[in-house]
Amino acid sequence: MWLKKAPVNLFSLSLLIASLYFTIFVTNVYAIGTFDFLLVSFLKHHWKNKAALKLVGLVGSFFLVYFLFLYHIAIMQDKQTPAEIHQVTLVADTLSVNGERLSAIGKSNGQTYQVFYRLKSDREQHFFKTTSQTLVLKGKIKLSSATGQRNFQGFDYQSYLASQGIYRIAQIERLEHAVTPKSISPIAFFHQLRRKALVHIQTHFPNPMRHYMTGLLFGYLDKEFDEQSQLYTSLGIIHLFALSGMQVGFFLGWFRYGLLRLGLPKDYLFIILVPFSLFYGLMTGWTASVLRSLIQSLLAELGFKKLDNMGMTLLLLFLLLPHFLLTVGGILSCSYAFLLCLFDFEELSSLKKSIYTSLVLSLGILPFLTYYYGTFQPLSLVLTALFSILFDSFLLPVLTVFFALSGFLVLTQLNPLFEWMESLLIWIQSWLGQPLV
């Protein structure tokens, strides 16, 4: 591919484009200063290289127009939103029931909303908990702006929703009808398929085993996981539930191995891996961390390595998930990938490789974790190394087999193991105390 022989370093080009993105969407002195510095440095280094200047000019112009278009669309959506709507189509796999509160992402007239509804009866609660269909809700639906950041370093809900293209909260004050549409799009079909898998797990497997299964296999953690989530956050290992290279490497690696064992020529691997990657990405929520890992794996099949692979991945992510750098998951995932590009542990044994990789990643992302969360648990470095091995080498394969067999035989014998593991973590937390603020 001609990009592998590009006259510029692809990672340097991606950094320039990333700084351009922040200049347009964040627009502060740091973003503008970084973009100016990178642009001047690039021009100084490649001033006599006409091919490099042409490539950067072409790619830069494309992304400039693309980012300005996205910015214009965001401004228009924010301004043209009505005060009230009368129906909204829910995205099936975003439904979540917490007590008497229903939440989901919904769409109406080309706009995307964060939808909330207070359930009126046990019958409604059971229906929304068990349904796996795309639903169109009709009634009186009021729209309002999300709450911004209230406290210093506090959570900015408004910015979080904006990173997903959501600019209003839709509160259903009166629900008149809940119907299924006559036809759905292919994307909605995959949302329904993922929702069916989640409902199947939640109704057939006990707590807490089901939370680990939905989290590690499908990237979904419901509100009932909040207590365990606080425990993992306090210990500094909540990122183990963020679908990333570990899960993608497991599923994509085994799928690739299976194709080779079946005798498929290596020249055809990429053609088969692309649709499988799209399917897996949709079934895990189309998140930045999963997409980043999938793209890097596919580019590796084409011969892109290390920083060139990373640079190309960033450019493609801007097209597939434009605002990924405005999310914590996107920043942490790209930081993981960048660190792995700088260090090589391939010559080590599998155990040493897992330990060294976990320690390097834990230390490398420490500045980002302290910036976003304001806390640090010193022993999280050791806990991350130990539990990442447990998750990768044992829990992920076993839960995959249990889920695959659940259509014929529901196996719940491992649930006491998860209960014991959480009891152990509670004891560790009581011994360590609260993290440093």
C-alpha positions in Angstrom: 0.0 0.0 0.0 1.3 3.4 -1.0 0.7 4.9 2.5 3.4 2.6 3.9 5.8 4.6 1.7 4.4 8.0 2.5 7.0 10.8 2.5 6.0 11.8 6.1 5.8 9.9 9.3 2.1 8.9 9.7 2.2 9.3 13.5 3.5 12.9 13.2 0.8 13.6 10.7 -1.9 12.2 13.0 -0.6 14.4 15.9 -1.0 17.4 13.6 -4.5 16.4 12.7 -5.3 15.8 16.4 -4.1 19.2 17.4 -6.2 20.7 14.6 -9.2 18.9 16.0 -8.7 20.3 19.5 -8.1 23.8 18.0 -11.6 23.7 16.4 -13.6 21.8 19.1 -11.9 22.9 22.3 -10.3 26.2 21.2 -8.2 27.2 24.2 -4.7 28.6 24.3 -3.1 25.2 24.8 -4.8 23.7 21.8 -3.9 26.6 19.5 -0.3 26.8 20.9 0.2 23.0 20.3 -1.1 23.2 16.8 1.0 26.2 15.9 4.1 24.5 17.4 3.6 21.2 15.5 2.8 23.0 12.2 5.9 25.2 12.4 8.1 22.2 13.4 6.7 20.1 10.5 7.2 22.9 7.9 10.8 23.5 9.2 11.6 19.8 8.9 9.9 19.2 5.5 10.3 22.6 3.8 12.2 21.2 0.8 10.2 18.0 0.5 7.4 18.9 -2.0 5.8 15.4 -1.8 5.5 15.7 2.0 4.0 19.2 1.8 1.5 18.1 -0.9 0.4 15.1 1.2 0.0 17.1 4.4 -1.8 19.9 2.5 -4.2 17.4 1.0 -4.9 15.5 4.2 -4.9 18.6 6.3 -7.4 20.4 4.0 -9.7 17.3 4.0 -9.8 17.1 7.8 -10.1 20.9 8.2 -13.3 20.9 6.0 -14.5 17.7 7.8 -14.0 19.1 11.3 -15.6 22.5 10.4 -18.6 20.6 8.9 -19.0 18.6 12.1 -18.7 21.7 14.2 -21.3 23.5 12.1 -23.7 20.5 12.4 -23.2 20.5 16.2 -24.0 24.2 16.5 -27.1 23.8 14.3 -28.3 20.8 16.3 -27.8 22.6 19.6 -29.7 25.7 18.4 -32.5 24.1 16.4 -33.7 21.7 19.1 -37.4 22.2 19.9 -38.7 22.5 23.5 -40.9 19.4 23.1 -41.3 16.3 20.9 -44.0 13.7 20.7 -42.2 10.5 19.9 -38.7 9.1 20.1 -37.1 5.8 18.9 -35.0 4.1 21.5 -31.7 2.5 20.7 -32.3 -1.1 21.9 -29.0 -1.9 23.6 -28.9 1.3 25.5 -32.0 0.6 27.6 -31.3 0.5 31.3 -33.7 0.1 34.2 -32.6 1.3 37.7 -35.4 0.9 40.1 -38.3 3.0 38.8 -36.1 4.9 36.3 -35.7 4.0 32.7 -32.8 5.5 30.7 -31.8 5.1 27.1 -30.5 6.9 24.0 -33.2 7.9 21.6 -33.5 9.4 18.1 -36.1 11.7 16.6 -36.1 13.8 13.4 -32.3 13.3 12.9 -31.5 14.4 16.5 -30.1 12.2 19.3 -31.3 12.5 22.9 -30.6 11.1 26.3 -34.0 9.8 27.3 -35.4 9.3 30.8 -38.7 8.0 32.0 -40.1 7.3 35.5 -41.8 3.9 35.4 -45.3 3.8 36.7 -45.8 0.1 37.5 -44.1 -3.3 38.0 -45.5 -4.3 34.7 -43.7 -1.5 32.9 -40.5 -2.2 34.8 -40.6 -5.9 33.8 -41.4 -5.0 30.1 -38.5 -2.6 29.7 -36.1 -4.9 31.5 -36.9 -7.9 29.3 -37.6 -6.4 25.9 -35.0 -6.7 23.2 -36.9 -4.8 20.4 -36.5 -1.4 19.0 -39.2 0.7 20.6 -40.9 3.9 19.5 -42.3 5.8 22.5 -45.1 8.3 22.0 -46.4 10.8 24.4 -45.4 14.1 26.0 -41.7 14.5 25.9 -40.0 17.7 27.2 -36.4 18.6 26.2 -33.9 20.4 28.4 -30.1 21.0 28.4 -27.9 18.8 30.5 -26.2 20.0 33.6 -22.6 21.2 33.1 -19.7 21.0 35.5 -20.8 22.1 39.0 -17.7 21.6 41.1 -14.0 21.9 40.6 -12.8 18.9 38.6 -16.3 17.5 38.8 -18.1 15.5 36.2 -19.3 17.5 33.2 -22.4 15.7 32.1 -23.1 18.2 29.3 -19.6 17.7 27.7 -19.9 14.0 28.1 -23.2 13.9 26.2 -21.9 16.3 23.5 -19.0 13.9 22.8 -21.7 11.4 21.7 -23.6 14.0 19.6 -26.3 14.5 22.3 -27.3 18.1 23.1 -30.6 17.6 25.0 -32.2 15.5 27.6 -35.6 14.1 26.8 -37.8 13.6 29.8 -41.0 11.6 29.1 -43.7 13.1 31.2 -46.5 11.1 29.8 -46.2 7.8 27.9 -49.1 7.0 25.7 -47.8 4.2 23.5 -44.8 2.0 23.1 -44.7 0.3 19.7 -42.2 -1.5 17.5 -41.4 0.1 14.1 -42.5 -1.8 10.9 -38.9 -1.9 9.6 -35.5 -1.2 11.1 -32.1 -0.3 9.7 -29.2 -2.8 9.6 -27.5 -0.9 12.5 -30.7 -1.1 14.6 -30.7 -4.9 13.9 -27.3 -5.2 15.5 -28.5 -3.1 18.5 -31.3 -5.5 18.9 -29.0 -8.5 18.6 -26.7 -7.1 21.3 -29.7 -6.3 23.5 -31.0 -9.9 23.2 -27.6 -11.2 24.3 -27.6 -8.9 27.3 -31.2 -9.8 28.3 -30.3 -13.5 28.0 -27.4 -13.1 30.3 -29.3 -11.0 32.9 -32.2 -13.5 33.0 -30.2 -16.7 33.0 -27.0 -16.0 35.1 -26.8 -15.0 38.8 -25.3 -11.8 40.3 -22.4 -11.0 40.3 -21.4 -13.5 37.5 -23.7 -11.8 35.0 -22.0 -8.4 35.5 -18.6 -9.9 34.6 -20.1 -11.7 31.6 -21.9 -8.6 30.1 -18.9 -6.4 31.0 -16.1 -8.5 29.6 -18.0 -10.0 26.6 -20.2 -7.1 25.5 -18.8 -4.0 27.2 -22.0 -3.3 29.2 -22.3 -2.7 32.9 -25.8 -1.8 34.3 -26.7 0.3 37.3 -26.7 -2.7 39.6 -22.9 -2.9 39.2 -22.5 0.5 40.8 -21.4 -0.9 44.2 -18.8 -3.2 42.7 -17.8 -0.4 40.3 -17.0 1.9 43.3 -14.9 -0.9 44.8 -12.9 -1.4 41.6 -12.5 2.4 41.2 -11.2 2.7 44.8 -8.6 0.1 44.0 -7.6 1.7 40.8 -8.5 -1.2 38.5 -11.9 -0.3 37.1 -10.2 0.1 33.6 -10.0 -3.8 33.5 -13.7 -3.6 32.5 -13.1 -1.3 29.6 -13.1 -3.4 26.5 -9.8 -2.9 24.7 -6.8 -4.8 23.4 -7.2 -7.7 25.8 -10.7 -8.8 24.6 -10.2 -7.8 21.0 -6.9 -9.7 20.9 -8.6 -12.8 22.4 -11.6 -12.9 20.1 -9.8 -11.8 16.9 -6.8 -14.0 17.6 -8.9 -17.1 18.1 -11.0 -16.3 15.0 -7.8 -15.8 13.0 -6.3 -19.0 14.3 -9.5 -20.9 13.5 -9.5 -19.6 9.9 -5.9 -20.7 9.4 -6.6 -24.1 10.9 -9.4 -24.5 8.4 -6.9 -24.0 5.6 -7.8 -20.4 4.6 -4.8 -18.8 2.7 -3.2 -15.9 4.5 -3.9 -13.7 1.5 -7.7 -13.9 2.2 -7.5 -13.4 6.0 -8.0 -9.6 5.8 -11.1 -10.0 3.7 -12.7 -12.3 6.3 -11.4 -10.3 9.3 -13.0 -7.0 8.2 -16.7 -8.1 8.4 -16.0 -10.0 11.6 -14.4 -6.9 13.1 -17.4 -4.8 12.1 -19.7 -7.4 13.7 -17.6 -7.5 16.9 -17.4 -3.7 17.1 -21.2 -3.3 16.8 -21.8 -6.1 19.4 -19.6 -4.4 21.9 -21.1 -0.9 21.6 -18.9 0.7 19.0 -16.6 2.2 21.6 -13.4 4.0 21.0 -11.2 1.4 22.8 -12.6 -1.5 20.8 -12.5 0.3 17.5 -8.9 1.4 18.1 -7.8 -2.2 18.9 -9.7 -3.6 15.9 -8.3 -1.1 13.5 -4.7 -1.7 14.7 -5.2 -5.4 14.3 -6.5 -5.1 10.8 -3.7 -2.6 9.8 -1.1 -5.1 11.2 -2.5 -7.6 8.7 -1.7 -5.1 6.0 1.9 -4.7 7.2 1.6 -1.4 9.2 3.8 -1.6 12.3 4.4 0.4 15.5 4.0 4.2 15.2 2.9 4.0 11.5 0.1 1.7 12.6 -0.8 4.0 15.5 -0.8 7.1 13.2 -3.1 5.5 10.6 -5.4 4.2 13.4 -5.8 7.7 14.8 -6.7 9.1 11.3 -9.3 6.4 10.7 -10.8 6.9 14.2 -11.5 10.5 13.4 -13.6 9.3 10.5 -15.4 6.4 12.3 -15.8 8.1 15.8 -15.0 11.8 15.4 -15.1 12.8 19.0 -13.2 9.9 20.5 -10.5 12.2 21.9 -13.1 14.0 24.0 -13.8 10.8 26.0 -11.8 9.4 28.8 -12.0 5.9 27.3 -10.6 7.2 24.0 -7.7 9.0 25.6 -6.7 6.1 27.8 -7.0 3.5 25.0 -4.8 5.6 22.7 -2.4 6.1 25.5 -2.2 2.3 26.0 -1.6 1.8 22.3 1.1 4.5 22.2 3.0 2.9 25.1 2.9 -0.5 23.5 4.4 1.0 20.4 7.3 2.3 22.3 8.1 -0.9 24.2 8.7 -4.4 23.0 8.2 -7.4 25.3 7.9 -10.1 22.6 11.1 -11.9 23.6 9.8 -12.5 27.2 7.8 -15.5 28.4 4.0 -15.1 28.4 3.9 -14.6 32.2 6.7 -12.0 32.3 5.2 -10.3 29.2 1.8 -9.9 31.0 3.5 -8.5 34.2 5.8 -6.1 32.4 3.1 -4.9 30.1 0.7 -4.2 32.9 3.3 -2.3 35.0 4.4 -0.2 32.0 0.8 0.6 31.1 -0.2 1.4 34.7 2.7 3.8 35.1 2.3 5.3 31.6 -1.3 6.3 32.0 -0.9 7.5 35.6 -0.8 11.2 34.6 -4.1 10.8 32.8 -5.8 8.8 35.6 -4.8 11.4 38.2 -5.9 14.3 35.9 -9.4 12.8 35.1 -10.1 11.2 38.5 -7.9 13.1 40.9 -7.0 9.9 42.9 -4.3 7.3 42.9 -4.0 4.0 44.7 -0.3 3.1 44.8 -0.9 -0.7 44.9 -3.1 -0.5 41.8 0.1 -1.1 39.8 0.4 -4.6 41.4 -3.3 -5.2 41.4 -3.6 -4.4 37.7 -0.8 -6.8 36.8 -2.4 -9.6 38.8 -6.0 -9.1 37.9 -5.3 -8.5 34.2 -3.7 -11.9 34.0 -6.7 -13.4 35.8 -9.1 -11.7 33.5 -7.2 -12.4 30.3 -6.1 -16.0 31.0 -9.0 -17.4 32.9 -12.2 -15.3 33.2 -12.5 -14.2 29.6 -12.1 -17.7 28.1 -14.3 -19.4 30.7 -17.1 -16.8 30.4 -17.0 -17.1 26.6 -17.5 -20.8 26.8 -20.3 -20.5 29.4 -22.1 -18.0 27.2 -21.7 -20.1 24.1 -23.2 -23.1 25.9 -26.0 -21.2 27.6 -28.4 -21.8 24.7 -28.3 -25.5 25.6 -27.0 -25.7 29.2 -26.8 -22.8 31.7 -23.7 -23.2 33.9 -23.6 -21.1 37.1 -21.1 -23.2 39.1 -18.5 -20.4 38.9 -20.7 -17.8 40.6 -19.2 -18.6 44.1 -15.7 -17.8 42.6 -16.9 -14.3 41.7 -18.4 -13.8 45.1 -15.2 -14.9 46.8 -13.2 -12.6 44.5 -15.3 -9.6 45.4 -15.0 -10.5 49.1 -11.2 -10.6 48.7 -11.3 -7.2 47.0 -13.4 -5.8 49.9 -10.8 -7.1 52.3 -7.9 -5.6 50.3 -9.7 -2.2 50.2 -10.2 -2.3 54.0 -6.5 -3.0 54.4 -5.3 -0.4 51.9 -7.8 2.3 52.9 -8.9 5.1 50.7 -6.8 6.1 47.6 -4.6 9.2 47.7 -6.4 12.4 46.6 
